[in-house]
Amino acid sequence: MEMEMATSPAIPQSGESVDDVKNMESVPLLSRFSTVPATANYQMKRRIVTKTTSEPSPPRRQQSFSRDIGHAASETYLVTRLSFKLLGYLGVGYRWITRLLALGLYAMLLMPGFLQVGYYYFFSSQVRRSIVYGDQPRNRLDLYLPTSRDGLKPVVAFVTGGAWIIGYKAWGSLLGKQLAERDIIVACIDYRNFPQGTIGDMVEDVSQGISFICNNIVDYGGDPNRIYLMGQSAGAHIAACALLEQTIKESRRKSISWSVSQIKAYFGVSGGYNLPNLVDHFHGRGLYRSIFLSIMEGEQSLHQFSPELVVQDLSIRNAVSILPRIILLHGTSDYSIPSDARCSPQGRCAS
């Protein structure tokens, strides 16, 4: 039937002559199909575009991983650029070269363990990476969530170490994994390192990160009334400075975004709280005096960023009285920061 319809003579329409019809019949059938009105072509293209755009979007996990790759690439570029800038400060001396080689060898020996933790960090559904808490490029934090979702969980806000130069939130992934398995939420706060920022910037970043946790952790199943602050090495010093600064603001009734009363306890691991006593030690360890003073914004600022010295100021006695419980831990064989520098922000040293 369709063949008969295609070969049947055309019937003149109104306004058409017989010659016009004959001319149309002399044109091949496929050529006549090419004269479909433009509106039909538009509708056909529209259907194709609609079909294409209606395809399901990639899984959320894939989008998140792609975002992480892009963020990692931008941070790699930033770290590389800052590393060359840092080398301009340090100079390439034999001490730094030998220690860099020793660090590389140490990292190779630990690589099997790193790979296991790295796989957990990037692929576990219990890890929420790079949550933005501020406007700066390093204002990110990682959350490690327990598998159980019943009830609100206690929270540990952790600030990693790294000599104020190489700190990074992922260094806390093993701690996050271990505590999450024990039904505790861990938030690892990232912050600007030197030379991207100095100690004032680091303290500001950490304080902003703590504020985000205090005000938003309930959305992730955390208990805002059971938050514990913890820092390690340089991170212990920065966290102590942030806690003390917030305490002084609160005692003077200044505008605040989080309250010290929300912090149940502070755990300082291998930290240093009296900077003037550590300048020579760090210089002998390769963190030269000029670099350390640049990190701490000059020699005149050492007292300001030494929690042990700040709390001895009688004008802030009211602030010291509202500090949370403080627990300091330090290994006696720690050579990065000597164990006799483990004085607490109240000015008392552990035996």
Rosetta silent file (secondary structure, phi, psi, omega in degrees, C-alpha in Angstrom):
SEQUENCE: MEMEMATSPAIPQSGESVDDVKNMESVPLLSRFSTVPATANYQMKRRIVTKTTSEPSPPRRQQSFSRDIGHAASETYLVTRLSFKLLGYLGVGYRWITRLLALGLYAMLLMPGFLQVGYYYFFSSQVRRSIVYGDQPRNRLDLYLPTSRDGLKPVVAFVTGGAWIIGYKAWGSLLGKQLAERDIIVACIDYRNFPQGTIGDMVEDVSQGISFICNNIVDYGGDPNRIYLMGQSAGAHIAACALLEQTIKESRRKSISWSVSQIKAYFGVSGGYNLPNLVDHFHGRGLYRSIFLSIMEGEQSLHQFSPELVVQDLSIRNAVSILPRIILLHGTSDYSIPSDARCSPQGRCAS
SCORE:     score description
SCORE:     0.000 S_00000001
   1 L     0.000  -41.347 -178.467    0.000    0.000    0.000 S_00000001
   2 H   -65.534  -36.221  178.665    2.823    2.395    0.870 S_00000001
   3 H   -66.769  -39.462 -179.949    4.526    1.797   -2.526 S_00000001
   4 H   -65.719  -38.284  179.276    1.320    2.524   -4.390 S_00000001
   5 H   -67.585  -36.325 -177.516    0.847    5.777   -2.480 S_00000001
   6 H   -71.450  -29.714 -175.298    4.406    6.873   -3.243 S_00000001
   7 H  -102.405    1.714 -179.213    4.092    6.258   -7.051 S_00000001
   8 L   -73.821  147.789 -178.206    0.555    7.519   -7.536 S_00000001
   9 L   -61.309  144.385  177.550    0.153   10.661   -9.697 S_00000001
  10 L   -75.378  144.180 -179.103    0.065   13.939   -7.819 S_00000001
  11 L  -101.770  127.993 -179.096   -3.257   15.769   -7.795 S_00000001
  12 L   -60.220  137.190  174.693   -3.129   19.534   -8.507 S_00000001
  13 L   -97.957  171.456 -179.439   -3.979   21.652   -5.503 S_00000001
  14 L   -62.180  133.580 -179.632   -5.622   25.037   -5.587 S_00000001
  15 L    89.075   -2.973 -179.786   -3.261   27.627   -7.121 S_00000001
  16 L  -111.237  141.554  176.968   -1.129   24.976   -8.887 S_00000001
  17 L   -92.017  168.027  178.462   -1.049   24.302  -12.610 S_00000001
  18 H   -64.361  -36.474  179.594   -0.769   20.914  -14.267 S_00000001
  19 H   -64.275  -36.931  178.081    2.769   21.809  -15.404 S_00000001
  20 H   -62.573  -40.202  179.592    3.772   22.526  -11.830 S_00000001
  21 H   -66.099  -39.731  179.393    2.546   19.140  -10.801 S_00000001
  22 H   -64.653  -40.218  177.928    4.413   17.441  -13.649 S_00000001
  23 H   -61.689  -38.099  179.395    7.593   19.227  -12.678 S_00000001
  24 H   -66.019  -36.486 -178.530    7.145   17.999   -9.094 S_00000001
  25 H   -69.438  -25.090 -178.765    6.652   14.437  -10.326 S_00000001
  26 H   -77.821  -12.610  178.369    9.951   14.627  -12.233 S_00000001
  27 L   -83.867  133.758 -179.714   11.853   15.310   -8.983 S_00000001
  28 L   -58.087  154.721 -174.860   13.070   12.160   -7.218 S_00000001
  29 H   -62.029  -41.165 -178.445   11.201   11.115   -4.113 S_00000001
  30 H   -65.460  -34.033  178.422   14.204   11.576   -1.734 S_00000001
  31 H   -66.819  -34.856  179.023   14.743   15.108   -2.996 S_00000001
  32 H   -66.043  -32.413  177.766   11.150   15.923   -2.198 S_00000001
  33 H   -65.608  -26.417 -179.384   11.716   14.784    1.387 S_00000001
  34 L   -73.928   -7.134  179.676   14.498   17.385    1.689 S_00000001
  35 L   -94.793   21.452  177.286   11.944   20.107    1.234 S_00000001
  36 L   -60.518  136.551 -177.424   10.411   19.459    4.678 S_00000001
  37 L   -55.893  152.224 -178.543    9.518   22.842    6.195 S_00000001
  38 H   -59.264  -32.906  179.939   12.052   24.476    8.538 S_00000001
  39 H   -64.006  -34.109  178.201    9.612   24.221   11.416 S_00000001
  40 H   -67.404  -41.619  177.394    9.639   20.454   11.117 S_00000001
  41 H   -61.320  -42.394  178.818   13.461   20.426   11.245 S_00000001
  42 H   -60.187  -43.504 -179.914   13.368   22.640   14.321 S_00000001
  43 H   -65.453  -37.595  179.829   10.904   20.340   16.058 S_00000001
  44 H   -65.344  -44.885  178.473   13.021   17.319   15.186 S_00000001
  45 H   -63.151  -37.917 -179.550   16.185   18.987   16.588 S_00000001
  46 H   -62.958  -39.725  178.588   14.277   20.057   19.650 S_00000001
  47 H   -64.352  -37.812 -179.039   13.206   16.489   20.281 S_00000001
  48 H   -66.582  -45.399  179.666   16.831   15.340   19.942 S_00000001
  49 H   -62.799  -42.107  179.782   18.124   17.999   22.351 S_00000001
  50 H   -61.728  -39.926  179.944   15.351   17.242   24.807 S_00000001
  51 H   -66.308  -38.615 -178.642   16.209   13.573   24.710 S_00000001
  52 H   -67.979  -45.169 -177.252   19.890   14.320   25.263 S_00000001
  53 H   -73.813  -15.295 -179.555   19.381   16.673   28.165 S_00000001
  54 L   -88.066    2.609  179.187   16.910   14.347   29.828 S_00000001
  55 L   -68.257  148.352 -176.575   19.529   11.650   30.292 S_00000001
  56 L   -63.466  141.696  178.558   20.233   10.894   33.947 S_00000001
  57 L   -73.542  156.678 -179.540   23.049   12.872   35.561 S_00000001
  58 L   -61.543  157.118 -177.739   26.135   11.015   36.809 S_00000001
  59 L   -56.711  151.186 -178.230   25.951    9.597   40.309 S_00000001
  60 H   -60.851  -37.033 -179.641   26.479   12.034   43.166 S_00000001
  61 H   -62.279  -40.340 -179.760   29.507   10.126   44.361 S_00000001
  62 H   -65.839  -40.558  178.070   31.175   10.515   40.939 S_00000001
  63 H   -63.779  -41.454  179.719   30.511   14.261   40.953 S_00000001
  64 H   -63.549  -41.734 -179.584   31.951   14.539   44.467 S_00000001
  65 H   -66.274  -40.123  177.594   35.088   12.623   43.472 S_00000001
  66 H   -62.553  -40.180  177.667   35.554   14.825   40.370 S_00000001
  67 H   -63.062  -40.669  179.572   35.225   17.895   42.564 S_00000001
  68 H   -64.108  -38.990  179.290   37.827   16.483   44.958 S_00000001
  69 H   -62.981  -44.405  178.404   40.240   15.853   42.076 S_00000001
  70 H   -62.815  -41.154  179.300   39.858   19.447   40.906 S_00000001
  71 H   -66.340  -39.135  178.912   40.332   20.746   44.436 S_00000001
  72 H   -64.882  -39.066  178.920   43.421   18.531   44.895 S_00000001
  73 H   -63.912  -44.237 -179.918   44.922   19.824   41.634 S_00000001
  74 H   -66.289  -37.065  178.781   44.449   23.447   42.651 S_00000001
  75 H   -70.730  -34.624  177.023   45.922   22.773   46.099 S_00000001
  76 H   -62.016  -43.468  177.435   48.894   20.944   44.541 S_00000001
  77 H   -62.173  -44.235 -179.302   49.624   23.979   42.409 S_00000001
  78 H   -62.729  -45.968 -179.033   49.279   26.255   45.429 S_00000001
  79 H   -63.930  -40.561  179.086   51.536   24.092   47.605 S_00000001
  80 H   -62.338  -45.679  179.792   54.165   23.853   44.835 S_00000001
  81 H   -62.498  -43.189 -179.958   54.208   27.620   44.347 S_00000001
  82 H   -70.004  -29.104  178.413   54.450   28.236   48.079 S_00000001
  83 H   -64.972  -42.938  177.372   57.195   25.610   48.407 S_00000001
  84 H   -65.190  -36.921  176.879   59.419   27.486   45.989 S_00000001
  85 H   -64.842  -40.011  179.308   58.646   30.687   47.874 S_00000001
  86 H   -65.212  -39.262  178.553   59.550   28.954   51.123 S_00000001
  87 H   -61.744  -30.221  175.421   62.849   27.745   49.669 S_00000001
  88 H   -62.716  -31.978  176.459   63.649   31.386   48.982 S_00000001
  89 H   -76.791  -44.169 -171.184   63.441   31.975   52.731 S_00000001
  90 H   -78.846  -36.615 -168.210   65.259   28.841   53.796 S_00000001
  91 L    76.927  156.453 -177.574   67.963   28.517   51.207 S_00000001
  92 L   -99.536   80.383  179.202   68.987   25.054   50.058 S_00000001
  93 L   -89.712  165.952 -177.509   71.397   24.026   52.794 S_00000001
  94 H   -63.389  -32.773 -176.884   72.782   20.573   53.413 S_00000001
  95 H   -64.227  -42.990  179.753   70.726   20.225   56.611 S_00000001
  96 H   -69.383  -37.897 -179.530   67.436   20.672   54.775 S_00000001
  97 H   -64.795  -46.102 -178.683   68.496   18.374   51.929 S_00000001
  98 H   -65.040  -38.347 -179.806   69.529   15.535   54.275 S_00000001
  99 H   -73.260  -31.707  175.711   66.341   15.831   56.316 S_00000001
 100 H   -66.246  -41.145  177.189   64.223   15.947   53.195 S_00000001
 101 H   -64.861  -40.680  178.547   65.852   12.718   51.999 S_00000001
 102 H   -64.163  -39.514  178.153   65.337   11.146   55.435 S_00000001
 103 H   -65.019  -39.321  178.177   61.677   12.187   55.384 S_00000001
 104 H   -63.492  -42.362  178.065   61.275   10.675   51.907 S_00000001
 105 H   -64.494  -42.027  178.382   62.790    7.381   53.056 S_00000001
 106 H   -61.046  -41.789  179.155   60.572    7.375   56.146 S_00000001
 107 H   -65.103  -36.965  178.544   57.502    7.971   53.973 S_00000001
 108 H   -64.491  -40.360  179.858   58.483    5.054   51.699 S_00000001
 109 H   -66.164  -31.330 -179.475   58.738    2.693   54.672 S_00000001
 110 L   -91.258    2.232 -173.356   55.284    3.750   55.843 S_00000001
 111 H   -56.462  -41.683  177.942   53.777    3.596   52.353 S_00000001
 112 H   -56.273  -43.250  177.628   51.769    0.349   52.878 S_00000001
 113 H   -67.893  -38.928  178.106   50.001    1.916   55.836 S_00000001
 114 H   -59.816  -40.365 -178.102   49.567    5.215   53.960 S_00000001
 115 H   -64.284  -40.620  178.557   47.872    3.410   51.094 S_00000001
 116 H   -63.801  -46.489  179.559   45.339    1.773   53.405 S_00000001
 117 H   -67.362  -38.062  178.848   44.502    5.047   55.126 S_00000001
 118 H   -63.209  -39.882  177.579   44.480    6.872   51.783 S_00000001
 119 H   -62.852  -43.284  177.726   41.977    4.419   50.326 S_00000001
 120 H   -61.717  -43.619 -176.304   39.733    4.936   53.351 S_00000001
 121 H   -62.097  -42.592 -174.276   40.107    8.713   53.099 S_00000001
 122 H   -88.479  -24.822 -171.159   39.139    8.952   49.418 S_00000001
 123 H  -119.244   -8.573  179.875   36.595    6.171   49.065 S_00000001
 124 L   -74.389  136.377  177.094   34.854    5.672   52.409 S_00000001
 125 L   -73.477   -9.174 -179.723   31.267    6.880   52.530 S_00000001
 126 L   -87.963   -4.344 -178.309   31.856    7.855   56.172 S_00000001
 127 E  -106.138  125.957  173.850   34.285   10.649   55.224 S_00000001
 128 E  -107.844  106.783 -173.029   33.016   14.090   54.187 S_00000001
 129 E   -92.488  146.308  168.679   36.003   15.835   52.606 S_00000001
 130 E    53.601   51.583  172.968   36.756   19.523   52.155 S_00000001
 131 E   -77.552  127.077 -175.000   33.670   21.084   53.731 S_00000001
 132 E   -76.634  130.682  177.346   34.005   24.853   53.328 S_00000001
 133 L  -122.768   -4.556 -178.591   33.956   26.868   56.561 S_00000001
 134 L  -159.383 -171.638 -173.889   35.398   30.231   55.408 S_00000001
 135 L   -91.799  -17.276 -177.185   36.498   32.416   52.504 S_00000001
 136 L   -79.803  154.396 -177.592   40.194   31.518   52.330 S_00000001
 137 L   -56.883  -32.172 -178.319   41.487   28.747   50.000 S_00000001
 138 L   -94.683    8.175  179.659   42.534   26.561   52.949 S_00000001
 139 L   -80.110   73.110  179.660   39.311   27.094   54.905 S_00000001
 140 E  -133.736  155.853  172.845   38.223   23.464   54.602 S_00000001
 141 E  -144.399  153.396  177.104   37.617   20.656   57.052 S_00000001
 142 E  -107.462  140.117  176.840   37.097   16.886   56.837 S_00000001
 143 E  -114.068  133.964  175.956   34.443   15.042   58.819 S_00000001
 144 E  -113.208  115.101 -171.704   34.749   11.402   59.880 S_00000001
 145 L  -107.818  139.006  174.579   31.324   10.017   60.756 S_00000001
 146 L   -66.326  158.720  177.512   30.443    6.827   62.676 S_00000001
 147 L   -73.075  -32.015  178.820   28.363    4.189   60.905 S_00000001
 148 L   -77.166  136.204 -179.429   25.767    4.295   63.664 S_00000001
 149 L  -113.998   12.542 -178.375   23.277    7.176   63.396 S_00000001
 150 L   -84.630  117.617  177.974   21.360    6.648   66.648 S_00000001
 151 L    78.283  164.411  177.967   21.525    9.722   68.869 S_00000001
 152 L   -78.971  138.369 -173.652   23.880   12.707   68.795 S_00000001
 153 E  -100.647  150.247  170.469   27.584   11.820   68.908 S_00000001
 154 E   -65.298  155.436 -172.515   30.462   13.463   70.804 S_00000001
 155 E  -128.891  136.382  172.418   32.750   15.516   68.558 S_00000001
 156 E  -114.382  118.702  173.942   36.523   16.001   68.432 S_00000001
 157 E   -93.457  113.490 -170.692   37.746   19.106   66.579 S_00000001
 158 E  -112.861  133.866  177.374   41.332   18.248   65.613 S_00000001
 159 E  -115.192  116.483 -175.836   44.085   20.611   64.411 S_00000001
 160 L   -75.707  159.778  176.184   47.017   18.837   62.770 S_00000001
 161 L   -90.893 -166.849 -179.104   50.681   19.761   63.206 S_00000001
 162 L   141.207   29.979  175.465   53.380   20.411   60.624 S_00000001
 163 L    57.131   27.693 -179.237   55.823   23.030   61.983 S_00000001
 164 L    63.698    8.456 -173.718   53.395   25.796   60.910 S_00000001
 165 L  -123.110  -39.398 -174.425   54.594   25.056   57.347 S_00000001
 166 L  -122.079   22.865  177.882   53.309   21.676   56.136 S_00000001
 167 L   -65.872  143.423  178.509   50.131   21.146   58.177 S_00000001
 168 L  -155.288  142.485 -174.213   47.226   19.562   56.276 S_00000001
 169 H   -60.571  -30.534 -177.941   43.840   18.238   57.341 S_00000001
 170 H   -68.249  -16.560  178.310   44.400   14.791   55.799 S_00000001
 171 H   -62.605  -19.708 -178.920   47.187   14.129   58.329 S_00000001
 172 H   -93.365   13.578 -174.837   44.391   13.417   60.816 S_00000001
 173 H   -66.943  -35.298  179.040   42.754   10.671   58.761 S_00000001
 174 H   -67.410  -43.370  176.264   44.080    7.801   60.912 S_00000001
 175 H   -61.279  -43.697  179.310   42.824    9.488   64.077 S_00000001
 176 H   -59.859  -42.523  179.872   39.497   10.171   62.364 S_00000001
 177 H   -63.958  -46.611 -176.674   39.139    6.544   61.316 S_00000001
 178 H   -64.614  -43.456 -177.893   39.983    5.169   64.764 S_00000001
 179 H   -75.313  -33.889  177.635   37.622    7.469   66.672 S_00000001
 180 H   -63.011  -34.245  176.981   34.778    7.145   64.136 S_00000001
 181 L   -68.799  -15.005  178.342   34.898    3.384   64.712 S_00000001
 182 L  -106.432   23.146  172.834   34.324    4.190   68.393 S_00000001
 183 L    69.992   33.242  178.276   31.191    6.237   67.699 S_00000001
 184 L  -122.874  132.872  175.446   32.898    9.656   67.832 S_00000001
 185 E   -81.655  134.622  177.950   32.707   12.304   65.094 S_00000001
 186 E  -119.197  130.777  175.776   36.077   13.833   64.169 S_00000001
 187 E  -116.674  113.157  178.882   36.455   17.170   62.370 S_00000001
 188 E   -95.174  116.145 -174.014   39.971   17.846   61.009 S_00000001
 189 E   -92.888  125.842  174.054   40.420   21.578   60.467 S_00000001
 190 L   -89.785  159.502 -178.839   42.719   22.835   57.713 S_00000001
 191 L  -155.898  161.720  178.408   44.396   26.243   57.932 S_00000001
 192 L   -65.239  135.153  174.462   46.800   28.489   56.027 S_00000001
 193 L  -101.110  165.014  172.883   50.465   27.533   56.395 S_00000001
 194 L   -75.729  137.231    9.058   53.512   29.762   56.109 S_00000001
 195 L   -93.906    8.513  176.608   54.268   31.538   53.769 S_00000001
 196 L   -64.710  -29.640  178.350   50.622   31.650   52.670 S_00000001
 197 L  -154.119  165.140  176.255   49.819   33.023   56.110 S_00000001
 198 L  -107.502 -175.355 -171.839   51.434   33.827   59.443 S_00000001
 199 H   -59.240  -36.361  178.683   50.450   32.748   62.945 S_00000001
 200 H   -61.811  -38.784  177.732   47.652   35.335   63.187 S_00000001
 201 H   -67.440  -39.545 -179.447   46.073   33.933   60.009 S_00000001
 202 H   -63.996  -44.578  179.346   46.386   30.376   61.297 S_00000001
 203 H   -63.457  -41.517  178.552   44.703   31.223   64.602 S_00000001
 204 H   -61.715  -43.982 -179.873   41.940   33.060   62.742 S_00000001
 205 H   -61.998  -47.334 -177.958   41.356   30.079   60.427 S_00000001
 206 H   -63.379  -40.170  178.586   41.211   27.567   63.273 S_00000001
 207 H   -62.895  -39.244  176.562   38.823   29.776   65.243 S_00000001
 208 H   -64.910  -39.576  178.246   36.549   29.980   62.191 S_00000001
 209 H   -63.996  -42.352  177.063   36.694   26.209   61.827 S_00000001
 210 H   -62.548  -40.572  178.638   35.737   25.721   65.474 S_00000001
 211 H   -60.213  -42.958  178.829   32.876   28.194   64.997 S_00000001
 212 H   -61.374  -43.213 -179.323   31.578   26.186   62.030 S_00000001
 213 H   -64.139  -45.733 -178.563   31.679   22.980   64.053 S_00000001
 214 H   -61.093  -35.516 -173.338   29.924   24.530   67.063 S_00000001
 215 H   -95.863  -13.303 -173.855   27.138   25.963   64.913 S_00000001
 216 H  -129.304   -6.465 -172.814   26.669   23.214   62.294 S_00000001
 217 H   -65.484  -24.194  179.087   27.778   19.860   63.687 S_00000001
 218 H   -62.711  -28.035  178.053   24.223   18.940   64.702 S_00000001
 219 H   -66.553  -19.137 -179.617   23.413   18.703   60.965 S_00000001
 220 H  -107.553   11.848  178.111   25.904   15.814   60.761 S_00000001
 221 L    90.871   12.411 -179.606   24.675   14.019   63.875 S_00000001
 222 E   -93.895  154.492  179.671   27.057   15.661   66.347 S_00000001
 223 E   -92.263  112.356 -178.796   26.234   16.912   69.815 S_00000001
 224 E   -66.901  -11.507  178.827   26.972   20.685   70.027 S_00000001
 225 E   -99.112    2.812  177.528   27.210   20.350   73.816 S_00000001
 226 E  -133.759   67.323  179.429   29.931   17.673   73.687 S_00000001
 227 E  -110.746  129.494  179.760   32.723   19.180   71.597 S_00000001
 228 E  -116.869  131.078  179.435   36.362   18.490   72.482 S_00000001
 229 E   -96.564  135.897 -177.097   39.234   20.523   71.009 S_00000001
 230 E  -143.115  139.768  176.827   42.470   18.723   70.214 S_00000001
 231 E  -141.142  155.623 -178.829   45.754   19.734   68.576 S_00000001
 232 E  -128.507  130.334  178.328   49.076   18.081   67.860 S_00000001
 233 L    56.519 -121.869  178.119   52.513   19.782   67.778 S_00000001
 234 H   -60.230  -32.973  177.319   52.122   23.112   65.937 S_00000001
 235 H   -65.096  -32.690  176.792   48.397   22.374   65.773 S_00000001
 236 H   -66.739  -40.385  177.996   48.324   22.141   69.587 S_00000001
 237 H   -65.188  -46.357 -178.510   49.918   25.587   69.816 S_00000001
 238 H   -63.625  -43.801 -179.559   47.519   27.119   67.249 S_00000001
 239 H   -63.759  -39.801  178.402   44.457   25.541   68.888 S_00000001
 240 H   -64.137  -40.661  178.037   45.564   26.785   72.338 S_00000001
 241 H   -63.506  -43.068  179.797   46.010   30.304   70.940 S_00000001
 242 H   -64.017  -41.919 -179.997   42.551   30.192   69.323 S_00000001
 243 H   -64.964  -44.189 -178.927   40.954   28.936   72.530 S_00000001
 244 H   -68.438  -40.652  177.860   42.658   31.567   74.679 S_00000001
 245 H   -61.023  -42.056  179.073   41.857   34.377   72.235 S_00000001
 246 H   -66.855  -36.518  178.736   38.192   33.363   72.217 S_00000001
 247 H   -62.977  -42.295  179.424   38.180   33.200   76.013 S_00000001
 248 H   -65.697  -42.739  177.572   39.476   36.769   76.276 S_00000001
 249 H   -59.647  -43.935 -177.466   36.895   38.025   73.771 S_00000001
 250 H   -66.936  -39.249 -179.751   34.112   36.304   75.666 S_00000001
 251 H   -68.276  -25.550  179.035   35.228   37.651   79.042 S_00000001
 252 L   -95.964   10.572  176.413   35.249   41.177   77.598 S_00000001
 253 L    56.831   37.563  174.514   31.766   40.663   76.142 S_00000001
 254 L   -83.219  165.933  179.315   32.895   41.185   72.565 S_00000001
 255 L   -66.280  128.754 -177.927   30.940   39.841   69.592 S_00000001
 256 L  -133.648  154.046  178.627   31.612   36.106   69.207 S_00000001
 257 L  -106.005   -9.031  173.883   30.439   33.365   66.856 S_00000001
 258 L  -151.160  158.986 -174.916   31.088   30.463   69.252 S_00000001
 259 L  -113.515  140.878  176.859   31.387   30.077   73.000 S_00000001
 260 H   -60.536  -28.077 -179.932   34.200   28.561   75.054 S_00000001
 261 H   -63.763  -18.016  178.035   31.492   26.918   77.152 S_00000001
 262 H   -77.920  -15.432 -179.975   30.784   24.638   74.170 S_00000001
 263 E   -93.274  113.740 -176.191   34.285   23.125   74.485 S_00000001
 264 E   -74.293  -33.962 -179.983   34.233   20.398   77.127 S_00000001
 265 E  -162.754  156.783  174.733   38.008   19.906   77.216 S_00000001
 266 E  -117.547  128.678  177.583   41.197   20.752   75.353 S_00000001
 267 E  -111.468  115.720  176.876   43.773   18.030   74.567 S_00000001
 268 E  -105.697  120.472 -177.854   47.248   19.288   73.643 S_00000001
 269 E  -110.994  116.126  175.220   49.572   16.639   72.170 S_00000001
 270 L    56.577   39.132 -178.048   53.289   17.470   71.925 S_00000001
 271 L   -94.648  167.380  175.147   52.656   21.203   71.819 S_00000001
 272 L  -123.755  130.763 -172.166   54.794   24.218   72.707 S_00000001
 273 L  -123.543    3.052  176.960   53.253   27.086   74.658 S_00000001
 274 L  -130.329   90.059 -171.564   56.252   29.287   75.500 S_00000001
 275 H   -66.679  -40.521  178.792   57.716   30.496   72.217 S_00000001
 276 H   -55.686  -33.005  179.380   60.647   32.598   73.496 S_00000001
 277 H   -75.898  -10.547 -175.114   62.042   29.428   75.117 S_00000001
 278 L  -106.666   -7.766 -175.614   61.778   27.521   71.824 S_00000001
 279 H   -59.895  -49.910 -178.542   63.458   29.924   69.364 S_00000001
 280 H   -66.514  -38.310  179.077   66.987   28.576   69.902 S_00000001
 281 H   -61.802  -47.195  179.370   65.778   24.983   69.970 S_00000001
 282 H   -63.756  -38.156  179.420   63.986   25.355   66.642 S_00000001
 283 H   -60.485  -42.231  178.627   67.005   27.135   65.142 S_00000001
 284 H   -69.189  -22.514  179.708   69.195   24.178   66.052 S_00000001
 285 H   -89.673   -2.188  177.772   66.642   21.809   64.512 S_00000001
 286 L   108.092  -10.719  173.695   66.668   23.634   61.154 S_00000001
 287 L   -89.967   85.509 -167.139   63.699   25.965   61.621 S_00000001
 288 L   -59.663  152.305 -175.376   65.976   28.976   61.501 S_00000001
 289 H   -52.717  -45.200 -177.792   65.431   31.964   63.746 S_00000001
 290 H   -63.070  -38.296  179.428   64.612   34.308   60.869 S_00000001
 291 H   -70.711  -44.654 -178.132   61.984   31.928   59.484 S_00000001
 292 H   -62.539  -41.833  178.214   60.425   31.233   62.864 S_00000001
 293 H   -67.459  -31.736  175.131   60.184   34.938   63.666 S_00000001
 294 H   -66.718  -40.245  177.877   58.604   35.549   60.246 S_00000001
 295 H   -62.604  -41.497 -175.223   56.002   32.860   60.998 S_00000001
 296 L   -89.654   12.166  174.662   55.287   34.429   64.397 S_00000001
 297 L    65.881   34.602  174.523   55.072   37.970   62.969 S_00000001
 298 L    99.889  159.500 -177.468   58.265   39.200   64.597 S_00000001
 299 H   -63.327  -30.965 -178.725   60.005   38.886   67.925 S_00000001
 300 H   -67.845  -16.243 -178.558   57.639   41.408   69.497 S_00000001
 301 H   -96.586   -3.101 -177.440   54.718   38.986   68.902 S_00000001
 302 L   -60.359  -40.444  179.524   56.253   35.952   70.616 S_00000001
 303 L   -66.006  -41.530 -178.295   54.672   36.843   73.934 S_00000001
 304 L   -60.196  -34.640 -177.220   51.257   37.456   72.325 S_00000001
 305 L  -106.170   27.976  173.813   51.239   33.952   70.823 S_00000001
 306 L  -114.802   97.282 -176.512   52.629   32.154   73.883 S_00000001
 307 H   -53.960  -37.576 -179.356   49.629   30.841   75.859 S_00000001
 308 H   -61.915  -36.136 -178.731   51.757   30.094   78.926 S_00000001
 309 H   -81.391  -35.828 -177.563   52.861   33.724   79.106 S_00000001
 310 H   -62.488  -42.825 -175.314   49.506   35.256   78.199 S_00000001
 311 L   -69.785  -11.154  177.476   47.641   33.608   81.082 S_00000001
 312 L   -83.483   -5.489  176.343   50.095   35.156   83.549 S_00000001
 313 L   -72.656  118.977 -176.105   48.702   38.601   82.692 S_00000001
 314 H   -65.712  -20.505 -178.070   46.656   39.631   85.726 S_00000001
 315 H   -72.510  -12.721 -179.826   44.313   41.706   83.554 S_00000001
 316 H  -115.941   28.445  179.816   42.785   38.538   82.052 S_00000001
 317 H   -60.412  -34.763  179.097   42.211   36.563   85.254 S_00000001
 318 H   -65.811  -36.034  179.215   38.498   36.460   84.512 S_00000001
 319 H   -67.475  -43.350 -178.665   39.193   34.924   81.109 S_00000001
 320 H   -61.906  -32.581 -177.027   41.458   32.232   82.541 S_00000001
 321 H   -68.951  -19.121 -179.175   38.768   31.220   85.004 S_00000001
 322 L  -103.206    6.896  175.865   36.361   30.194   82.234 S_00000001
 323 L   -63.075  146.098  177.156   38.832   28.039   80.290 S_00000001
 324 L   -73.661  175.390  176.418   37.693   24.418   79.842 S_00000001
 325 E   -60.522  136.945 -176.662   39.534   21.472   81.334 S_00000001
 326 E  -120.776  127.212 -179.915   43.004   21.165   79.775 S_00000001
 327 E  -124.531  120.538 -177.520   44.858   17.867   79.329 S_00000001
 328 E  -111.829  134.522  179.595   48.402   17.921   77.920 S_00000001
 329 E  -123.626  136.858 -179.484   50.236   14.879   76.573 S_00000001
 330 L  -155.188  135.712  177.010   53.927   14.780   75.619 S_00000001
 331 L   -83.913  137.930 -178.325   56.490   12.080   74.924 S_00000001
 332 L   -72.155  -15.146  177.989   59.765   12.326   76.804 S_00000001
 333 L  -102.714   18.929  179.330   61.684   11.265   73.685 S_00000001
 334 L   -80.318  118.858 -179.630   60.159   13.973   71.503 S_00000001
 335 L   -98.696  -14.227  179.101   62.967   15.960   69.874 S_00000001
 336 L   -67.961  -48.961  172.440   60.797   18.238   67.721 S_00000001
 337 L  -129.642  120.203 -175.701   59.488   20.073   70.801 S_00000001
 338 L   -61.099  147.282 -175.685   61.193   19.127   74.084 S_00000001
 339 H   -67.333  -22.448  178.359   58.977   17.547   76.695 S_00000001
 340 H   -77.865    3.120  175.140   59.939   20.161   79.309 S_00000001
 341 H  -100.766   25.675 -174.829   58.059   22.716   77.146 S_00000001
 342 L   -96.769   31.970  179.229   54.729   21.090   78.011 S_00000001
 343 E   -67.511  143.892 -177.473   53.524   23.835   80.341 S_00000001
 344 L   -83.900  163.129  176.303   49.804   24.333   80.349 S_00000001
 345 L   -60.633  -12.396  173.874   47.992   27.594   79.558 S_00000001
 346 L   -87.203   -1.357  178.353   47.531   27.975   83.332 S_00000001
 347 L    90.321    3.822 -179.675   51.322   28.140   83.662 S_00000001
 348 L  -102.903  140.747 -178.876   51.723   24.730   85.338 S_00000001
 349 E  -105.611  142.939  177.671   53.977   22.026   83.931 S_00000001
 350 L   -74.389  150.587 -179.307   53.284   18.306   84.069 S_00000001
 351 L   -84.736    0.000    0.000   55.733   16.154   85.964 S_00000001
